[in-house]
C-alpha cells in the first residue's frame, strides 16, 4: 500500500465538520480485501492489542487495507488521549485507490498518527517488531506540546460553548475569538485589553505595594535591596521572620519565606538575585497562602495554596515519596496538566534540612514533610477551593487591588489565617498581584469543586448573546461566482459596512486590494476573518479550496449556489461527475447557521436539491416565475426571487418587492440573462441579511461592471464602432450563457477569440467550440500559457475538432499567443461588428484591449 497526498482539512469539509487528515491510499489487488491477507489481522493485534474491530463479522472481503489504516490512525490517537472519533474510507473511481479520512484534534498529532499507522501496518506485513509504547508516548508528548494548556483551553471551551469562533494565532496560547471588527484576542489568561503598563506594574512588586498601600489595601512592610548585606540589614529592621523575593519574578521562582537567620537571608538573596537585579525583603505574614482571581470587577474564584509536601510511611525515603506523588498522571513538567510535579532542587533540599531531613531520610509514618515554604502550583503545590468562603470585605480588597494596578484579569495573592475575616481583622495582607494568572488551581483544585473561570473571562470580554461574528456570505457554483461576490459586497458596502471580499481576482478590504491572483480558497478567506477592520465578508468558495483544506469558517449566514449545469474541472481530485461536483459545492449549504439562509437556483435541479442539506431556511431564485419550485415555495410562505417581465420580484406570501431591470445596469435592461440570475441571487442574500430595500435598489443601480470593477466579467468596450466583450468564460455552461447574451445584442457580424485550459476534459474543450461554431462567423483559436500539462498544439487540436460540424463559422484561424490573437481579431472588425474575447490572462489581456481601444 502506498500512502500519498496527505492533507490537513482545517475546517468543515466534504466529509464532516471535524478537522481531519485526508490521505490517498493505493492498494495492490490483494490489499483491497482483508480476506486475502489471512495472517495480517493477527499480526496487527499482536502489535496493537487495543485495536478496535476491523470489519463486521463475515465481511472481511469488503474491507481494504486502506480502511485498516483509517482505524489504526484513529485508534492510536484515541489511546494516546486525543478526543477523536470520526474516520472514513471511500473508494475513488480508480481501482484500488481510496481516500482515507481521520479526525484530529491537533494537526501535528494527526499527521504523526497517520505516519505511525503506516509503520505499524508495514511492520505487520514484514513481521518485524513495532514499539507501541514508544509510538503512544510520542503521540502523547506531541499532543501535550501543541495543544492548548488548561488555562487557555478553559477560555476557548467557554467561548465555543457560546458559539464564538476561535482561531489559534500561534502554536502557543495566543488565540483570536470572533471575526473581523468584532474580534478579541487572548494570550493565556491575558486579554487584548490588558495594558502593558498594568502588566509592568504587576511585575514590579515594590511599585505594586506602594500603589496598593495608597489605595488602603493591607500590604506587608518591606523594601528593595541591592546586596546580600543590605538584605540582612532590612531583615533586622523589620524584626522577626521575613520573605525574600525578586522584585519582578513570577511563578514563585526565587522566593524564600519565613526565614530569620543571617545565613538563610544571604542565601535567599543570592537565589532571588539570579531572577532579578533587585530583591525585596518584606515582613513575613503568618498564615495560609490564598489566590483570589478577579475578572473585571468581580471575585470569581479563590483557592488556598498549600506548599508541596509528602506524608511519611515509615518505609520509603523522601525522594521515593516525591517520585510516587509525581507519578500521578495529573502532574506534569509544565502547565499542560492540572498539577505540576514537585521540584527536587536546592530550595527543596534546604527546606528539608530545616526540618532535620535529607533527601534519603525515611520520615516516620504520618509525618508531614514540606518541600518548600511557598505554595505556588508551578513548584508542585496543591490547591483547595475556598471561593464560597471569602469574606465580602476581603473580596472587595482584592477587586480594589486589581483596579489599582489596572488589570482586567488579575490573580491577587493574599496571606492570611483565614478567608472568613477581613484582612484588617487578622493582620493579613496582599503580597502580590499577578497579570496572566494561572487558572489551573481554580479549574481543577486538588480539593473542592472547580470554578467556571473560563466562562467568567469570556463573559467579561463579550456581552450576553454576542457571538463575535460578522455576517458571512459564501458563494459557490460553476459560473457567476465572482460577479455575485462583487455585487453582494457592493450591496453590503452601500449598507454602511467595510466589506472584506475574496474572489478569483484577489483579496479586498473595502476598496483596497491586499492580495492578487486566484484567492477563492480558505486561506484568503481566513485573512479577511482575521482583519480587524472588516464589518462583513463575502467569499468566493471554489471547489479546489474545499477539497484541499475545507472551509475557513464553521458556519455562514448566507450560502449562494449559482448553478452546477454541466460542471467544470471534472476529472480532477476524483470529482468526475456533476453529481460529485454538487456534493462539493453543497458544503457551504450544509454549514449555513440555523438562523441563516441558502439562496439556491431553482432552475438548476441539482442546485435546488441542495435545500434538504440546509440547516436554515431557503430562498429560491429563477428566471421563470411559473417554475414549480418557485410556486410551491411561495405557497408555503417562504421566500422566492424571480423574473417577471422587466422586473425582478422578491416575494414571500403576499409581500412583493419589485426591482426594475432598467435600474440594474449589470443586466443591460434584462438582456443579459445570466446577469439577471446573478442579480437575483444577490437580492436573495441581501434580503436574508435584512438590508433595507432602498439600500438594495441604490446598490443595484450603482454597481459598475467594467474592467476595473469586475475584470473579465462581461466587460464591454467600443472599438471604432464595433463592440468588444471581454469575459473569462471557460466552460460549456459559461459559453452557452455568453452566446445567449451576445445574441441579444445587435451586430452585423460576430467573431470570437478563444483558447482552452489544459486541465479540462477533452470533451469540455471541444464542446465549447461546438457551441461557438454555430453562432459566430469568425473563430480565432489561440494557445498560450494555460496548457496545464498538455502538449503543444493539443488544446488547439481539440478546439478545432469542436468546429468540425460548425453551422456558421466560415473563417477559422489558429494563433500562438493571446495578445497576437486579440490583435488579429481587431484587425478584421468593421463598424457594427461584435467580438467576444475569451481572455486567459485576465488583467494583462484587459490592459492590452484598453490600449487598443485608446488607439495606442
C-alpha positions in Angstrom: 0.0 0.0 0.0 1.3 3.4 -1.0 0.1 6.4 1.0 0.3 9.8 -0.7 -1.1 13.4 -0.8 -1.6 13.8 2.9 -3.7 16.9 3.5 -5.0 18.7 6.6 -8.7 19.7 6.4 -8.7 22.5 8.8 -12.4 23.4 8.7 -15.8 21.9 7.8 -15.2 19.8 4.7 -16.5 17.3 2.2 -16.6 14.6 4.9 -17.7 16.2 8.1 -17.4 19.4 10.2 -14.4 17.8 12.0 -10.9 18.8 11.3 -9.2 15.8 9.7 -6.2 14.3 7.9 -7.0 13.1 4.4 -4.7 10.7 2.6 -4.7 8.8 -0.7 -4.0 5.1 -0.2 -3.2 3.0 -3.3 -3.7 -0.7 -2.6 -2.5 -3.7 -4.5 -5.1 -6.1 -5.6 -4.6 -8.4 -2.7 -4.7 -5.4 -0.3 -8.2 -4.5 -1.4 -9.6 -7.3 0.7 -8.6 -8.2 4.3 -9.7 -11.8 3.5 -6.8 -12.0 1.0 -4.4 -11.3 3.9 -5.2 -14.1 6.3 -2.4 -13.5 8.9 -2.4 -9.7 8.8 -5.1 -9.0 11.4 -3.5 -11.4 14.0 -0.1 -9.7 13.4 -1.7 -6.3 13.8 -3.3 -7.2 17.1 -0.1 -8.7 18.4 1.5 -5.3 17.9 -1.6 -3.3 18.9 -3.8 -5.3 21.3 -6.2 -2.4 21.9 -7.0 -2.2 18.2 -10.8 -2.0 17.6 -13.0 -4.0 15.3 -11.5 -4.0 11.7 -14.6 -5.4 10.0 -18.1 -6.7 10.7 -18.1 -10.5 11.1 -18.2 -12.2 7.8 -17.3 -9.1 5.8 -13.5 -9.3 5.6 -13.7 -9.4 1.8 -15.2 -5.9 1.8 -12.6 -4.3 4.0 -9.4 -2.9 2.4 -6.0 -2.2 3.9 -6.8 1.5 3.4 -9.8 1.0 5.8 -7.4 -0.7 8.3 -5.1 2.3 8.0 -8.0 4.6 9.0 -8.9 2.5 12.0 -5.3 2.3 13.3 -4.6 6.0 12.8 -7.8 6.8 14.7 -7.2 4.2 17.4 -3.6 5.4 18.0 -4.8 8.9 18.7 -7.6 7.7 20.9 -5.3 5.6 23.1 -2.8 8.5 23.3 -5.6 10.5 24.9 -6.8 12.6 22.0 -10.6 13.0 21.8 -11.2 11.8 18.2 -13.9 9.5 16.9 -14.6 10.2 13.2 -13.0 8.3 10.3 -14.0 7.3 6.8 -12.5 5.4 3.9 -14.0 6.0 0.5 -13.1 4.3 -2.8 -12.3 6.5 -5.7 -13.0 5.9 -9.4 -9.5 4.4 -9.7 -9.5 0.7 -8.8 -7.6 0.1 -5.6 -7.3 3.8 -4.7 -9.0 5.1 -1.6 -9.5 8.4 0.2 -8.7 7.9 3.9 -10.1 10.5 6.3 -9.2 10.5 10.0 -10.2 13.2 12.5 -7.6 15.0 14.5 -7.7 17.4 17.5 -4.2 18.7 16.8 -2.9 18.7 13.2 0.7 17.6 14.0 -0.6 14.8 16.2 -3.0 13.6 13.4 -0.1 13.7 10.8 2.1 11.7 13.2 -0.7 9.2 13.8 -1.1 8.6 10.1 2.7 8.0 9.8 2.8 5.6 12.7 -0.3 3.8 11.4 1.6 3.2 8.1 4.7 2.0 10.0 2.5 -0.4 12.1 1.0 -1.9 9.0 4.3 -2.3 7.3 5.8 -4.0 10.4 2.9 -6.4 10.5 3.3 -7.2 6.8 7.0 -7.7 7.2 6.6 -9.5 10.6 9.0 -7.1 12.2 8.8 -5.5 15.7 6.7 -2.4 16.4 7.3 -0.4 19.6 3.7 0.5 20.5 4.5 2.1 23.9 7.0 4.4 22.2 4.5 5.3 19.5 1.9 6.2 22.1 4.4 8.1 24.1 5.4 10.2 21.0 1.8 11.0 20.3 1.1 11.9 23.9 4.2 14.1 24.2 3.5 15.8 20.9 -0.1 16.4 21.9 1.0 17.9 25.2 3.4 20.2 23.4 1.0 21.6 20.9 -2.5 21.6 22.4 -3.7 24.5 24.5 -2.9 24.4 28.2 -5.6 24.2 30.8 -5.9 28.0 31.3 -6.2 28.9 27.7 -8.2 25.8 26.9 -10.8 26.7 29.5 -11.4 30.1 27.9 -11.6 28.6 24.4 -14.1 25.9 25.6 -16.2 28.6 27.2 -16.2 30.6 24.0 -17.0 27.6 21.9 -20.0 26.8 24.2 -21.3 30.3 23.4 -20.9 29.8 19.7 -18.0 32.2 19.5 -15.5 31.1 16.8 -11.8 30.9 17.6 -8.5 30.7 15.7 -5.1 29.9 17.2 -2.7 32.6 16.0 0.4 30.8 17.3 1.5 27.4 18.4 1.4 28.9 21.9 -1.5 30.3 23.8 -2.4 33.3 21.6 -6.0 32.9 20.4 -8.4 35.1 18.5 -12.1 35.0 19.3 -14.6 36.2 16.7 -14.1 37.7 13.3 -13.3 41.0 11.7 -14.1 44.1 13.7 -15.7 42.1 16.4 -12.7 40.1 17.3 -10.9 39.9 20.6 -7.6 38.2 21.5 -6.1 36.5 24.5 -2.8 35.0 25.4 -3.4 32.5 28.2 -5.3 34.5 30.9 -4.4 37.9 29.4 -6.6 39.8 27.0 -6.0 42.4 24.4 -7.2 45.0 26.9 -4.6 44.1 29.5 -2.4 47.1 29.2 1.4 46.8 29.1 1.7 49.4 31.8 -0.5 47.4 34.1 1.4 44.3 33.5 4.7 46.2 34.1 3.3 47.5 37.4 2.3 44.0 38.5 5.8 42.7 37.7 7.3 45.4 39.9 6.5 44.2 43.3 7.8 47.3 45.1 5.7 49.7 43.0 2.7 47.4 43.4 2.9 47.5 47.2 3.2 51.3 47.1 0.1 51.7 44.9 -1.9 49.2 47.0 -0.9 50.9 50.2 -2.1 54.2 48.7 -5.5 52.6 48.0 -5.8 51.3 51.5 -5.1 47.7 50.7 -3.1 46.0 53.5 0.4 45.0 52.3 3.5 43.7 54.3 6.2 46.2 55.2 9.5 45.9 53.3 11.8 47.5 50.8 14.1 46.8 47.9 17.8 45.9 48.4 20.7 45.5 46.1 23.1 43.4 48.1 23.1 40.4 50.5 24.3 42.6 53.3 21.5 45.1 52.6 19.0 42.3 52.7 20.2 41.3 56.1 20.0 44.9 57.3 16.4 45.1 56.1 15.5 41.9 57.8 16.9 43.2 61.1 14.9 46.4 60.7 11.7 44.5 60.1 12.3 42.2 63.0 11.1 38.6 63.0 10.8 36.3 60.0 10.9 37.8 56.5 10.2 37.0 52.9 13.0 37.5 50.3 11.9 37.6 46.7 12.9 39.0 43.3 11.3 42.4 42.5 10.0 41.3 39.1 9.8 37.5 39.4 6.9 35.2 38.7 5.5 31.7 39.4 7.3 31.6 42.8 10.8 31.4 41.4 13.4 32.6 43.8 11.0 33.2 46.7 12.0 32.3 50.2 9.5 32.7 53.1 9.6 32.6 56.8 13.4 33.0 57.2 15.2 34.6 60.1 18.9 33.7 60.3 21.6 35.7 58.6 22.8 32.6 56.7 19.4 31.9 55.2 18.7 35.6 54.3 22.1 35.8 52.5 21.4 32.5 50.6 17.8 33.7 49.8 19.2 36.9 48.4 21.6 35.0 46.1 18.7 32.9 44.8 16.4 35.9 44.2 19.2 37.9 42.6 19.6 35.2 39.9 16.0 36.1 38.9 16.1 39.9 39.2 18.7 42.6 39.7 16.6 44.0 42.5 15.4 42.0 45.5 12.7 42.7 48.0 12.8 41.9 51.7 9.5 42.2 53.5 7.9 41.2 56.7 6.6 37.6 56.8 2.9 37.4 57.4 2.0 34.1 59.1 -1.0 32.2 57.8 -2.1 30.5 54.6 -1.4 31.4 51.0 -4.6 32.3 49.1 -5.0 33.1 45.4 -8.0 35.3 44.7 -9.0 35.6 41.0 -10.6 38.8 39.9 -12.2 39.2 36.5 -13.4 42.7 35.7 -14.9 44.0 38.9 -15.8 40.6 40.4 -14.0 38.0 42.5 -14.8 34.8 40.6 -12.7 32.2 42.3 -10.4 31.7 45.4 -8.1 28.9 46.4 -5.9 28.1 49.3 -2.5 27.0 48.1 -0.5 24.6 50.1 3.2 24.0 49.7 4.5 20.8 48.0 4.6 18.1 50.7 4.6 14.4 51.2 3.4 12.2 54.1 5.9 9.7 55.5 5.0 6.0 55.7 8.0 4.8 57.8 9.3 2.8 54.8 10.1 5.0 51.8 12.6 7.8 51.6 11.5 11.4 51.0 12.9 11.1 47.4 10.8 7.9 46.8 7.7 9.6 48.3 8.2 12.5 45.9 8.6 10.2 43.0 5.4 8.4 44.0 3.5 11.7 44.1 5.0 12.8 40.8 3.8 9.6 39.1 0.2 10.9 39.3 -0.9 11.4 35.7 -2.4 14.8 36.7 1.1 16.1 37.4 3.3 17.2 34.5 6.5 19.1 33.9 4.8 22.3 32.7 1.4 23.8 32.7 -0.3 21.3 30.3 -1.6 19.2 33.2 -3.8 20.1 36.2 -0.9 19.9 38.7 2.9 20.3 38.4 5.5 17.8 39.6 7.2 18.6 42.8 10.7 20.1 42.2 13.5 18.3 44.0 16.1 21.2 43.8 18.4 23.1 46.1 15.5 25.0 47.7 13.7 21.8 48.4 16.8 20.3 50.0 17.4 23.4 52.1 13.7 23.3 53.3 14.2 19.6 54.2 17.4 20.3 56.2 15.5 23.0 58.2 13.2 20.1 59.3 16.1 17.8 60.0 15.8 15.7 56.9 17.9 14.8 53.8 16.6 13.5 50.5 17.2 9.9 51.5 15.7 10.2 55.0 12.8 7.9 55.9 10.3 10.1 57.8 8.0 8.3 60.4 4.6 7.2 59.3 2.1 10.0 59.2 4.7 12.8 59.4 4.1 15.7 57.0 7.2 16.7 55.2 7.2 20.1 53.5 9.4 20.5 50.3 9.0 24.3 50.0 7.7 27.1 52.1 5.9 28.9 49.3 2.8 27.4 47.9 3.0 28.2 44.2 1.4 25.5 42.0 4.3 25.7 39.5 6.6 24.3 42.2 4.4 21.3 42.9 1.9 22.7 45.5 -1.7 21.8 45.8 -4.9 23.9 45.9 -8.2 23.8 47.8 -11.2 25.8 46.6 -12.5 28.4 49.1 -14.5 30.6 46.7 -17.7 30.4 48.7 -16.0 31.2 52.0 -14.4 34.5 51.1 -15.5 37.4 53.3 -17.0 40.3 51.3 -14.5 42.8 52.7 -11.6 40.6 51.6 -13.2 40.2 48.2 -13.5 44.0 47.9 -9.8 44.5 48.8 -8.9 42.0 46.0 -11.0 43.9 43.5 -9.5 47.2 44.6 -6.0 45.7 44.1 -6.8 44.6 40.6 -8.4 48.0 39.7 -5.5 50.0 41.3 -3.0 48.1 39.1 -5.3 48.3 36.1 -5.7 44.6 35.3 -8.9 43.2 33.8 -7.9 39.7 34.8 -5.9 39.5 38.0 -4.5 37.0 40.4 -4.3 38.6 43.9 -2.0 36.7 46.3 -3.1 37.1 49.9 -1.5 35.7 53.1 -4.0 35.4 56.0 -5.0 32.9 58.6 -8.5 32.6 57.1 -10.7 33.9 54.3 -13.6 34.2 56.6 -12.5 37.6 58.0 -11.4 40.9 56.5 -7.6 41.3 56.1 -7.5 44.1 58.6 -9.0 42.0 61.3 -6.3 39.3 61.2 -3.2 41.3 60.1 -3.2 39.7 56.7 -2.1 41.4 53.5 -1.8 41.3 49.7 1.7 40.1 48.9 1.5 40.1 45.1 -0.7 41.0 42.2 -0.3 38.9 39.0 -1.1 39.6 35.4 -1.9 36.5 33.2 -2.7 34.4 36.3 -2.7 30.6 36.1 -6.2 29.2 36.2 -5.4 25.5 36.9 -5.9 25.7 40.6 -9.5 27.1 40.1 -10.4 24.7 37.2 -9.2 21.5 38.9 -8.3 22.1 42.5 -6.8 19.3 44.5 -9.8 19.6 46.8 -13.2 21.2 46.4 -15.1 22.0 43.2 -13.8 23.6 40.1 -14.9 27.0 39.1 -16.1 28.3 35.7 -13.4 30.8 35.4 -13.2 30.4 31.6 -16.8 31.4 31.3 -16.2 34.4 33.6 -13.4 35.6 31.4 -15.5 35.2 28.2 -18.4 36.9 29.9 -16.1 39.9 30.7 -14.9 40.0 27.0 -18.3 39.6 25.3 -21.8 40.8 26.3 -24.6 38.2 26.7 -25.7 37.0 23.4 -22.7 38.4 21.5 -21.2 35.6 19.4 -18.5 38.0 18.0 -19.3 37.0 14.4 -19.6 39.3 11.4 -22.1 38.5 8.5 -20.6 36.0 6.1 -21.9 35.2 2.6 -20.3 32.2 0.8 -20.8 31.8 -2.9 -20.2 28.6 -4.9 -21.3 27.4 -8.3 -19.9 26.7 -11.8 -20.3 30.2 -13.2 -21.2 33.7 -12.0 -19.4 33.4 -8.6 -17.1 36.3 -9.0 -19.8 38.8 -10.2 -22.2 37.6 -7.5 -19.5 38.0 -4.9 -18.7 41.6 -6.1 -22.3 42.6 -6.3 -23.1 41.2 -2.8 -20.1 43.0 -1.4 -21.2 46.2 -3.1 -24.7 45.9 -1.6 -23.2 45.4 1.9 -21.0 48.4 1.3 -23.9 50.5 0.4 -25.5 49.5 3.8 -22.5 51.1 5.6 -20.2 48.1 6.0 -16.5 47.9 5.4 -16.6 44.7 3.5 -13.9 42.0 3.1 -14.1 40.1 -0.1 -12.2 37.2 -1.7 -12.6 36.1 -5.3 -10.6 34.8 -8.2 -9.1 38.2 -8.7 -7.8 38.8 -5.2 -8.5 39.7 -1.6 -10.1 43.1 -0.9 -10.8 45.1 2.3 -13.1 47.9 1.3 -11.7 49.4 -1.9 -8.2 48.2 -1.3 -6.9 45.0 -2.8 -4.4 43.4 -0.4 -3.6 40.3 -2.5 -3.8 39.4 -6.1 -4.4 36.2 -8.1 -6.9 33.5 -7.6 -7.9 34.0 -3.9 -11.0 31.9 -3.8 -9.7 29.4 -1.2 -9.9 29.2 2.6 -6.5 30.8 3.3 -7.6 34.0 1.7 -11.0 33.9 3.5 -9.1 33.4 6.7 -7.2 36.6 6.1 -10.5 38.5 5.9 -11.8 36.9 9.1 -8.6 37.9 10.9 -8.7 41.5 9.6 -9.7 44.0 12.4 -11.4 46.5 10.1 -13.9 44.2 8.4 -17.7 44.5 9.2 -18.9 41.8 6.8 -17.4 39.3 4.5 -18.2 37.8 1.1 -16.3 34.7 0.0 -16.0 33.1 -3.4 -15.7 29.5 -2.3 -14.1 27.4 -5.0 -14.2 23.6 -5.2 -10.4 23.3 -5.0 -10.1 25.1 -1.7 -12.9 22.9 -0.2 -11.1 19.8 -1.3 -7.6 20.9 -0.2 -8.4 22.4 3.2 -12.1 22.7 3.9 -13.9 25.9 4.8 -12.3 28.9 6.6 -15.4 29.3 8.7 -17.5 27.0 10.8 -20.8 28.4 9.5 -22.1 31.2 7.3 -25.1 33.5 7.3 -25.9 33.0 3.7 -24.8 30.4 1.1 -25.4 31.2 -2.5 -25.1 28.4 -5.2 -25.4 30.0 -8.6 -25.5 26.9 -10.8 -23.9 23.5 -11.5 -25.0 22.9 -15.1 -22.6 20.7 -17.0 -19.9 21.3 -14.3 -16.3 22.4 -14.6 -12.9 20.9 -13.7 -14.5 17.5 -13.9 -11.9 14.7 -13.7 -9.7 16.5 -11.1 -9.4 15.4 -7.5 -11.7 12.4 -8.0 -14.6 14.6 -8.9 -15.7 13.0 -12.2 -19.4 13.8 -12.5 -21.7 16.7 -11.9 -23.2 14.8 -9.0 -19.7 14.6 -7.4 -19.2 18.3 -8.0 -22.6 19.1 -6.4 -21.5 17.3 -3.3 -18.5 19.6 -3.0 -20.4 22.8 -3.8 -23.1 21.7 -1.3 -20.6 22.0 1.6 -21.4 25.7 2.1 -25.1 24.9 2.2 -24.5 22.3 4.9 -22.8 24.9 7.1 -25.4 27.6 6.9 -26.2 28.6 10.5 -29.6 27.5 11.9 -30.9 31.1 11.5 -29.3 31.6 8.2 -30.3 31.2 4.5 -29.3 29.2 1.5 -30.0 31.1 -1.8 -30.4 28.4 -4.5 -31.0 28.4 -8.2 -34.4 26.7 -8.7 -33.8 26.5 -12.4 -30.9 24.1 -11.8 -32.3 20.9 -10.4 -29.1 19.7 -8.9 -28.7 23.0 -7.0 -32.4 23.0 -6.0 -31.9 19.6 -4.4 -29.3 21.1 -2.0 -32.2 22.6 0.0 -32.5 19.4 2.0 -29.0 19.8 3.3 -29.5 23.3 4.7 -29.9 23.7 8.5 -31.5 27.1 7.9 -34.1 28.5 5.5 -34.0 28.5 1.7 -34.7 31.2 -0.8 -35.1 30.0 -4.4 -34.5 32.2 -7.4 -35.3 31.5 -11.1 -35.9 33.3 -14.4 -39.3 31.6 -14.7 -41.9 32.9 -12.4 -44.0 29.8 -13.1 -41.3 27.3 -12.2 -43.0 24.7 -10.0 -40.4 25.1 -7.2 -41.0 28.8 -7.1 -44.8 28.4 -6.9 -44.7 25.7 -4.3 -42.1 27.5 -2.1 -44.1 30.7 -2.2 -47.3 28.9 -1.4 -45.6 27.6 1.7 -44.9 31.2 2.8 -41.2 31.0 2.0 -39.0 33.4 0.1 -38.6 33.4 -3.7 -36.9 35.8 -6.2 -37.9 35.6 -9.8 -38.1 37.5 -13.1 -41.4 38.9 -14.1 -41.0 40.6 -17.5 -39.0 43.8 -16.9 -38.7 43.3 -13.2 -37.0 41.2 -10.5 -39.6 40.3 -7.9 -38.8 39.3 -4.3 -41.8 37.7 -2.8 -42.9 36.0 0.4 -46.6 35.3 1.0 -48.5 38.4 -0.2 -45.4 40.6 0.1 -43.8 41.6 -3.2 -40.8 43.9 -3.8 -40.3 44.8 -7.4 -37.0 45.9 -8.8 -36.9 47.2 -12.4 -34.3 45.6 -14.6 -33.8 49.0 -16.3 -32.5 50.2 -13.0 -29.9 47.4 -12.8 -27.1 48.3 -15.3 -25.5 44.9 -14.8 -28.3 43.2 -16.7 -28.4 45.7 -19.6 -32.1 46.2 -19.3 -32.6 42.5 -18.7 -30.9 41.4 -22.0 -28.1 39.5 -20.2 -30.0 36.7 -18.6 -27.1 35.2 -16.7 -26.5 38.6 -15.1 -30.2 38.7 -14.2 -29.7 35.4 -12.3 -26.6 36.8 -10.6 -28.6 39.9 -9.5 -31.4 37.7 -8.2 -29.0 35.7 -6.1 -27.6 38.9 -4.6 -31.1 40.2 -3.9 -31.8 37.0 -2.0 -28.7 37.3 0.0 -29.3 41.0 0.8 -32.8 40.1 1.9 -31.5 37.3 4.2 -29.2 39.8 5.9 -32.0 42.3 6.4 -30.7 45.1 4.2 -33.1 48.0 3.7 -34.8 47.7 0.3 -33.9 51.2 -0.7 -30.2 50.4 0.0 -30.7 47.3 -2.2 -32.2 49.4 -5.0 -29.4 52.0 -4.8 -26.8 49.3 -4.7 -28.1 47.5 -7.8 -28.3 50.9 -9.6 -24.8 52.0 -8.7 -22.9 48.7 -9.3 -20.4 49.2 -12.2 -19.4 46.1 -14.2 -16.4 47.5 -16.1 -12.9 46.1 -16.4 -11.7 48.0 -13.3 -14.5 46.9 -11.1 -15.2 43.3 -12.3 -12.3 42.3 -14.6 -13.1 39.6 -17.1 -16.8 39.6 -16.3 -18.7 40.7 -19.4 -16.7 43.9 -19.8 -18.0 45.9 -22.8 -15.8 48.2 -24.9 -16.4 50.3 -28.0 -13.7 49.9 -30.7 -14.1 52.0 -33.8 -17.8 51.5 -33.9 -17.6 47.8 -33.1 -18.5 46.2 -29.8 -15.9 44.2 -27.8 -16.9 41.9 -25.0 -14.1 40.5 -22.7 -15.0 37.6 -20.5 -13.3 34.8 -18.6 -15.9 32.2 -19.7 -14.0 28.9 -19.5 -16.5 26.0 -19.6 -19.5 25.0 -21.8 -22.1 26.5 -19.4 -20.4 29.8 -19.5 -20.1 29.7 -23.3 -23.8 29.0 -23.6 -24.7 31.9 -21.3 -22.4 34.2 -23.2 -23.8 33.1 -26.5 -27.3 33.9 -25.3 -26.2 37.3 -24.2 -24.4 38.1 -27.4 -27.4 37.0 -29.5 -29.5 39.6 -27.6 -27.2 42.4 -28.8 -27.3 43.9 -32.3 -24.4 43.1 -34.6 -23.6 42.8 -38.3 -21.0 40.1 -37.9 -19.9 38.0 -34.9 -16.4 37.0 -34.1 -14.9 35.2 -31.1 -11.4 34.7 -29.8 -11.0 31.6 -27.6 -8.4 29.2 -26.1 -8.9 26.5 -23.5 -7.4 25.5 -20.1 -5.5 22.3 -20.4 -6.8 20.8 -17.2 -10.3 20.5 -18.7 -11.6 17.2 -20.2 -11.2 16.7 -23.9 -15.0 16.7 -24.4 -15.3 20.0 -22.4 -12.8 21.8 -24.7 -14.4 20.5 -27.9 -17.9 21.3 -26.6 -17.0 25.0 -26.2 -16.2 25.4 -29.9 -19.1 23.2 -30.9 -21.4 25.9 -29.3 -19.4 28.8 -30.7 -19.2 27.5 -34.3 -23.0 27.6 -34.7 -23.2 31.3 -33.7 -20.0 33.1 -34.7 -18.8 34.0 -38.2 -15.1 34.2 -37.3 -13.4 32.0 -34.8 -9.8 32.7 -33.8 -8.2 30.0 -31.7 -5.2 30.7 -29.7 -2.8 28.8 -27.5 -0.7 30.5 -24.8 0.4 29.8 -21.2 -2.5 27.9 -19.8 -1.6 24.4 -21.2 -1.5 22.8 -17.7 0.2 19.6 -18.7 -1.0 19.4 -22.3 1.5 19.0 -25.2 1.9 22.0 -27.6 -0.9 22.0 -30.1 -3.1 19.6 -28.2 -5.6 22.2 -26.9 -5.8 23.8 -30.4 -6.5 20.4 -31.9 -9.4 19.8 -29.5 -10.8 23.2 -30.2 -10.5 22.7 -33.9 -12.2 19.3 -33.5 -15.3 21.1 -32.0 -15.6 23.2 -35.1 -15.8 20.2 -37.5 -19.5 20.5 -38.0 -19.9 24.2 -37.4 -23.1 25.7 -38.8 -21.9 29.3 -39.1 -18.2 29.7 -38.7 -16.6 30.3 -42.1 -13.3 31.9 -41.0 -11.1 29.9 -38.6 -7.5 30.8 -37.6 -5.0 29.4 -35.2 -2.7 31.8 -33.4 0.2 31.3 -31.0 -0.1 33.9 -28.3 -3.2 35.5 -26.6 -2.4 39.2 -27.4 -1.5 38.4 -31.0 -4.9 36.6 -31.4 -6.7 39.6 -29.9 -4.9 42.0 -32.3 -5.8 39.7 -35.3 -9.4 39.7 -34.3 -9.4 43.6 -34.0 -7.9 43.9 -37.5 -10.9 42.1 -39.0 -13.6 44.2 -37.3 -15.8 46.7 -39.0 -18.3 49.2 -37.5 -21.4 47.4 -36.3 -19.5 44.1 -35.7 -19.3 42.4 -32.3 -16.3 40.4 -31.0 -16.3 38.2 -27.9 -12.8 37.8 -26.5 -12.5 35.0 -24.0 -9.4 36.1 -22.1 -7.0 33.8 -20.2 -4.5 36.2 -18.6 -7.4 38.4 -17.4 -5.7 41.6 -16.2 -3.0 41.6 -18.8 -5.4 40.9 -21.6 -7.8 43.7 -20.5 -4.9 46.1 -20.3 -4.0 45.2 -23.8 -7.5 45.7 -25.1 -7.8 49.0 -23.3 -4.6 50.2 -25.1 -6.0 49.2 -28.4 -9.4 50.9 -27.7 -7.4 54.0 -26.7 -5.6 53.9 -30.0 -2.2 53.0 -28.6 
